[in-house]
Structures are given as C-alpha cells and as structure tokens.
Amino acid sequence: MTTTRTTTRNRPVHRRTIVLSALATYLGVAVLFVVALSVSLAPSGGGGAVFGARVAIVELEGTIVDVDDLVRELKTHRDNPLVKAVVLRINSPGGVVGPTQELHAAVLRLREAGKPVVASLGAVAASGGYYVAVAADKIYANPGTLTGSIGVIFQLPNLDGLMKKVGIDYVVVKAGRYKDIGNISRTMTPEERQVLQSLLDDVHAQFISAVATGRKLDRAQVVGFADGRIVSGSQAKDLRMVDALGGLEEAVDGAATLAGLPKSPNVVGPRKRLSIMDLLRNQLDLRGWTSVSPGLPLLRTPLYLMD
C-alpha cells in the first residue's frame, strides 16, 4: 500500500517535468528562429534590427536561361511586408526570349503590389538584361556600363558542305512543310528564311514595345536606337534609356526615396546561389573556359535576346 501511494503521488510531478521540458524546448526553438531571422534579414554590411522597413537587393547574373529561382525570390519580397522596395542588380548580356519576358513580368507584378523597383546596371546589362531593366520604376547605370543591344538573334550552322565531304546522308521524314526548319544538314530555303525573319521581327517588335512602355518614350524614338547597337551608360542617359548615372549605392538610396524611406536604409542582401562551376571558376580561374553560351541542343536552339 505504501509503495502504490508513492508511485501515484510522484506521477503528477513526472508529468509536470515533461511539460516544462517541452515548453523550454519550444521556447528555445523560437529563440533560435528569431536569431536566424535576424541574421537573414540583416543588412549585407552586418547589424540591423529584426523588424523594420528595408530595401531588398536581387541579383541577375549571367545568361538568362532559367529564371525560376529569381521569380520565386521576387515573389518572396512581394509578399514580405518588411520589404518596401527592391533593387534589381543586373550583370547580364541577355539570354533566351521566354525566360527574359517571364522575369520582366515578375518585376511588373512587384510594382503592381505597390513596391518600387530600381534597376542597377553593372558591367553589362545588354539585350535581355536591358529588357528586364525597363520593367523597373527607375534605372541607374555606371557611365561605362555596356547596355542597349535591342535586337533578336537566331543562329544555326550549315554543315551541308562538310557532310557531303565525309559522305554523310542526313535523312528527314516529316509531316508539315516547315517541321525541319533550321536543319543543319542543308542550306536554308528562301521561304524558310522568311518564316524565321517574320518570327524575329515579331519578337523584336515586342522588345521595342516593352522599352517604349517602360521608358515612357515614343515608339518611333525607340526604333531609332533599337537596331542592336551597344551603348555606354552615358550614351544611354542621353537617349533616355536610363534615368541616372550611379552605382549600386545610389540605386539603393533611390529605391529608398521612392518607398518613402530615409537614405542608407536597412538592406536585405541578395540570395546566394553557389554551384560547383562557381567554385571551379573562383578557385581555378576558369572564367575563360566557362564564359561561352549555354550548351543547348542544336535542334532546339531558342531565340536569343543577347549581345
């Protein structure tokens, strides 16, 4: 009888211990979450409060081929009430048409949500890189930034002569007159060239419309410099292709002003995307070996908005 009473008396104490331990664990996890959130949202220079209005920086680097991560990053900032404005830092020679237009649309959705977007052009922001920039409220460029290149290009090799020399006969079975348009084993026909030229002209017209709308310029004025030429940041300013000359710091301050924040605002740094090729380029200096266009299959080569 004595043993039974002791066990019953100790059982509530044991339960309280479990509850208190669980509560302590929960509070510990909550504290760690707040600390992690503070680190992730802190300005890139370090420090900064967990809460408070801030400007986010998003980086567009390299050839524009896959923009899924960037689109998700922009949506995250769009849904984050702490982010009041976004600076899009662009270092890109351009890329594939579809993904470029998808990123352009994502920037417009961010603005429609009431968040100003400022484009900061780095070393190169040409063709598709500039296409994305014109979706922003304001564009900053360095005087020596290479930008412009408003055009579309589609390139295919013609291996007809080589294949005849080595005795290769390329057989095509198709349903549809233009199904093998761009076949590298033969010379392109005038009719096929006209089909492709019409396609490129249509996409080029879309590019011109995007620039005219984004920069609030007359279409005829845009047509005057939309011939594929590269211009410097200074020349772009004279053509009203950009709003002001300046670097990333000026762009961040400009975004803060548009959002009604003081200059030198708290900043959410860009999301880092580190790949094996990035490590090889940095450690072994393989930039010269890896700076070529992406290796896309010849028979599915897309249209490029690219320098």
C-alpha positions as CSV (number, residue, x, y, z in Angstrom):
1,M,0.0,0.0,0.0
2,T,2.8,2.4,0.8
3,T,4.6,1.7,-2.4
4,T,1.5,2.3,-4.5
5,R,0.7,5.6,-2.9
6,T,4.3,6.8,-3.5
7,T,4.0,6.0,-7.2
8,T,0.7,7.8,-7.6
9,R,2.0,10.8,-5.7
10,N,5.1,11.1,-8.0
11,R,3.2,10.7,-11.3
12,P,1.9,14.3,-11.4
13,V,5.4,15.6,-10.7
14,H,6.8,13.5,-13.6
15,R,4.1,14.9,-15.9
16,R,5.0,18.5,-14.9
17,T,8.6,17.8,-15.6
18,I,7.8,16.6,-19.2
19,V,5.5,19.6,-19.8
20,L,8.1,22.1,-18.6
21,S,10.9,20.4,-20.7
22,A,8.7,20.5,-23.8
23,L,7.9,24.2,-23.1
24,A,11.6,25.0,-22.6
25,T,12.4,23.2,-25.9
26,Y,9.7,25.1,-27.7
27,L,10.9,28.5,-26.4
28,G,14.5,27.5,-27.3
29,V,13.5,26.8,-30.9
30,A,11.5,30.0,-31.0
31,V,14.6,32.0,-29.9
32,L,16.8,30.2,-32.5
33,F,14.2,31.1,-35.2
34,V,14.2,34.8,-34.2
35,V,18.0,34.8,-34.3
36,A,18.1,33.1,-37.7
37,L,15.5,35.6,-39.0
38,S,17.6,38.5,-37.7
39,V,20.7,37.2,-39.5
40,S,18.9,36.5,-42.7
41,L,17.2,39.9,-42.8
42,A,20.1,41.9,-41.6
43,P,21.8,44.4,-43.9
44,S,24.6,43.0,-46.0
45,G,27.1,45.1,-44.1
46,G,26.0,43.4,-40.8
47,G,23.9,44.5,-37.9
48,G,20.4,45.8,-38.2
49,A,17.2,45.1,-36.4
50,V,15.0,42.1,-37.0
51,F,12.0,44.3,-37.7
52,G,11.6,47.5,-39.7
53,A,11.2,48.6,-43.3
54,R,14.0,47.7,-45.6
55,V,15.2,47.5,-49.3
56,A,15.9,44.1,-50.9
57,I,18.6,43.5,-53.4
58,V,18.1,40.8,-56.1
59,E,20.9,39.8,-58.4
60,L,20.5,38.9,-62.1
61,E,23.8,37.4,-63.1
62,G,24.9,35.8,-66.4
63,T,22.9,34.5,-69.3
64,I,19.2,34.4,-68.8
65,V,18.1,30.8,-69.3
66,D,16.4,29.6,-66.1
67,V,14.7,32.3,-64.0
68,D,12.5,30.1,-61.7
69,D,14.6,30.9,-58.6
70,L,14.6,34.7,-59.4
71,V,10.9,34.8,-60.0
72,R,10.3,33.0,-56.6
73,E,12.7,35.4,-54.9
74,L,10.8,38.4,-56.3
75,K,7.6,36.9,-55.1
76,T,9.0,36.4,-51.6
77,H,9.9,40.1,-51.4
78,R,6.5,41.0,-52.9
79,D,4.8,39.1,-50.0
80,N,7.1,40.3,-47.3
81,P,5.6,43.3,-45.6
82,L,9.0,44.4,-44.3
83,V,10.4,44.9,-47.8
84,K,9.3,48.2,-49.1
85,A,11.3,48.4,-52.3
86,V,13.6,46.2,-54.4
87,V,16.9,46.9,-56.3
88,L,17.5,44.6,-59.2
89,R,21.3,44.4,-59.8
90,I,21.8,43.3,-63.4
91,N,25.0,41.9,-64.9
92,S,23.8,40.0,-67.9
93,P,24.4,40.0,-71.7
94,G,20.9,38.8,-72.2
95,G,19.5,35.3,-72.9
96,V,16.5,33.4,-74.1
97,V,13.4,35.3,-75.0
98,G,10.8,33.4,-73.0
99,P,12.6,33.5,-69.6
100,T,13.5,37.1,-70.2
101,Q,9.9,38.1,-70.6
102,E,8.9,36.0,-67.6
103,L,11.3,37.9,-65.4
104,H,10.1,41.2,-66.9
105,A,6.5,40.3,-66.0
106,A,7.6,39.3,-62.4
107,V,9.1,42.8,-61.9
108,L,5.9,44.4,-63.1
109,R,3.9,42.3,-60.7
110,L,6.1,43.5,-57.9
111,R,5.4,47.1,-58.9
112,E,1.7,46.4,-59.1
113,A,1.9,45.2,-55.5
114,G,2.9,48.8,-54.5
115,K,6.7,48.1,-54.2
116,P,9.0,50.4,-56.2
117,V,11.7,48.6,-58.2
118,V,15.0,50.2,-59.2
119,A,17.3,48.6,-61.8
120,S,21.1,49.0,-61.2
121,L,23.1,48.1,-64.3
122,G,26.6,46.7,-63.6
123,A,29.3,45.9,-66.1
124,V,26.9,44.7,-68.8
125,A,23.1,44.9,-69.0
126,A,22.5,44.4,-72.7
127,S,19.7,43.0,-74.8
128,G,17.7,40.7,-72.5
129,G,19.4,42.3,-69.5
130,Y,18.1,45.7,-70.6
131,Y,14.7,44.1,-71.4
132,V,14.3,43.2,-67.8
133,A,15.6,46.6,-66.6
134,V,12.9,48.6,-68.4
135,A,10.2,47.0,-66.2
136,A,11.6,48.9,-63.2
137,D,10.4,52.3,-62.0
138,K,13.9,53.8,-62.4
139,I,17.2,52.7,-64.0
140,Y,20.7,53.6,-62.8
141,A,23.8,52.8,-64.9
142,N,27.5,53.5,-64.5
143,P,29.0,55.8,-67.2
144,G,30.9,52.8,-68.7
145,T,28.1,50.2,-68.4
146,L,27.5,48.4,-71.7
147,T,23.8,48.3,-72.4
148,G,21.3,48.5,-75.2
149,S,21.7,45.9,-77.9
150,I,17.9,45.9,-78.5
151,G,17.6,43.1,-81.0
152,V,17.0,39.4,-81.5
153,I,19.3,36.8,-83.0
154,F,18.9,33.2,-84.2
155,Q,22.0,31.3,-85.3
156,L,22.3,27.9,-86.8
157,P,25.4,26.2,-88.5
158,N,25.2,25.0,-92.1
159,L,27.0,21.7,-92.3
160,D,25.9,20.7,-95.8
161,G,29.3,21.0,-97.4
162,L,31.1,19.2,-94.6
163,M,28.6,16.3,-94.5
164,K,28.9,15.8,-98.3
165,K,32.7,15.7,-98.0
166,V,32.6,13.0,-95.3
167,G,29.8,11.1,-97.1
168,I,27.0,11.5,-94.5
169,D,23.5,11.4,-95.9
170,Y,21.0,13.1,-93.5
171,V,17.5,11.6,-93.9
172,V,14.5,13.5,-92.6
173,V,10.9,12.2,-92.5
174,K,8.4,14.9,-91.6
175,A,4.8,15.9,-91.7
176,G,4.5,19.6,-92.1
177,R,6.3,21.7,-94.6
178,Y,8.5,23.6,-92.1
179,K,8.8,21.0,-89.5
180,D,12.6,20.6,-90.1
181,I,13.2,24.4,-90.5
182,G,16.8,25.1,-89.4
183,N,18.0,21.7,-90.5
184,I,21.8,21.9,-90.2
185,S,22.4,19.3,-92.9
186,R,21.2,21.5,-95.8
187,T,21.0,25.1,-97.0
188,M,18.0,27.0,-95.8
189,T,15.4,27.8,-98.4
190,P,14.3,31.4,-99.1
191,E,10.8,30.5,-97.8
192,E,12.2,29.1,-94.6
193,R,14.4,32.2,-94.1
194,Q,11.3,34.4,-94.5
195,V,9.4,32.4,-91.8
196,L,12.2,32.8,-89.4
197,Q,12.7,36.5,-90.3
198,S,9.0,37.1,-89.6
199,L,9.3,35.4,-86.2
200,L,12.4,37.5,-85.3
201,D,10.6,40.7,-86.4
202,D,7.6,39.9,-84.2
203,V,9.8,39.4,-81.1
204,H,11.9,42.5,-81.9
205,A,8.6,44.5,-82.1
206,Q,7.7,43.1,-78.6
207,F,11.1,44.3,-77.3
208,I,10.6,47.7,-78.8
209,S,7.1,48.0,-77.2
210,A,8.4,46.9,-73.8
211,V,11.1,49.6,-74.0
212,A,8.7,52.3,-75.2
213,T,6.2,51.5,-72.5
214,G,8.7,51.1,-69.7
215,R,10.7,54.2,-70.5
216,K,7.7,56.2,-71.5
217,L,9.2,57.0,-74.9
218,D,7.6,57.4,-78.3
219,R,7.8,54.2,-80.2
220,A,9.5,55.9,-83.2
221,Q,12.1,57.3,-80.9
222,V,12.9,53.7,-79.6
223,V,13.0,52.4,-83.2
224,G,15.8,54.9,-83.8
225,F,18.2,53.1,-81.4
226,A,16.7,49.6,-81.4
227,D,19.0,48.3,-84.1
228,G,21.1,46.1,-82.0
229,R,23.8,48.7,-81.2
230,I,25.6,48.7,-77.8
231,V,25.8,52.0,-75.9
232,S,27.6,53.2,-72.8
233,G,25.8,54.2,-69.7
234,S,26.4,57.9,-70.6
235,Q,25.0,57.5,-74.1
236,A,22.0,55.6,-72.7
237,K,21.3,58.5,-70.4
238,D,21.3,60.9,-73.3
239,L,18.9,58.6,-75.2
240,R,16.7,58.4,-72.0
241,M,17.3,54.7,-71.9
242,V,18.3,55.1,-68.2
243,D,17.4,57.7,-65.6
244,A,20.6,58.5,-63.8
245,L,24.3,57.6,-63.6
246,G,25.4,55.8,-60.5
247,G,26.2,52.5,-58.9
248,L,24.5,50.1,-56.5
249,E,24.6,52.5,-53.5
250,E,22.9,55.3,-55.5
251,A,20.3,52.8,-56.7
252,V,19.6,51.6,-53.1
253,D,19.2,55.2,-52.0
254,G,16.9,55.9,-55.0
255,A,14.8,52.9,-54.1
256,A,14.5,54.1,-50.5
257,T,13.4,57.5,-51.7
258,L,10.7,56.0,-53.9
259,A,9.5,54.0,-50.9
260,G,9.4,56.9,-48.6
261,L,12.4,55.6,-46.5
262,P,15.5,57.6,-45.4
263,K,18.7,57.1,-47.4
264,S,21.1,54.4,-46.4
265,P,18.2,52.1,-45.5
266,N,18.4,48.6,-43.9
267,V,19.1,46.2,-46.7
268,V,18.2,42.5,-47.4
269,G,21.2,41.1,-49.2
270,P,20.8,39.1,-52.4
271,R,20.2,35.4,-52.1
272,K,23.4,33.5,-52.8
273,R,23.4,30.8,-55.4
274,L,26.6,28.8,-55.3
275,S,27.3,26.0,-57.8
276,I,30.2,23.7,-58.5
277,M,31.0,25.7,-61.6
278,D,31.1,28.8,-59.5
279,L,33.6,27.2,-57.1
280,L,35.8,26.0,-60.0
281,R,35.7,29.4,-61.6
282,N,36.7,31.1,-58.4
283,Q,39.4,28.6,-57.3
284,L,40.9,27.6,-60.6
285,D,40.2,30.8,-62.6
286,L,38.3,29.0,-65.3
287,R,36.3,32.0,-66.4
288,G,37.8,32.0,-69.8
289,W,36.8,28.3,-70.3
290,T,33.3,28.7,-69.0
291,S,32.2,32.0,-70.5
292,V,30.6,30.5,-73.6
293,S,26.9,30.4,-74.3
294,P,25.0,27.6,-72.6
295,G,25.3,24.3,-74.5
296,L,21.7,23.9,-75.8
297,P,20.9,21.2,-78.3
298,L,21.2,22.5,-81.9
299,L,17.8,21.3,-82.9
300,R,16.1,23.2,-80.0
301,T,18.2,26.3,-80.2
302,P,16.0,29.2,-78.9
303,L,15.8,32.8,-79.9
304,Y,18.2,35.0,-78.0
305,L,18.0,38.5,-76.8
306,M,21.7,38.6,-76.4
307,D,24.8,40.7,-77.1
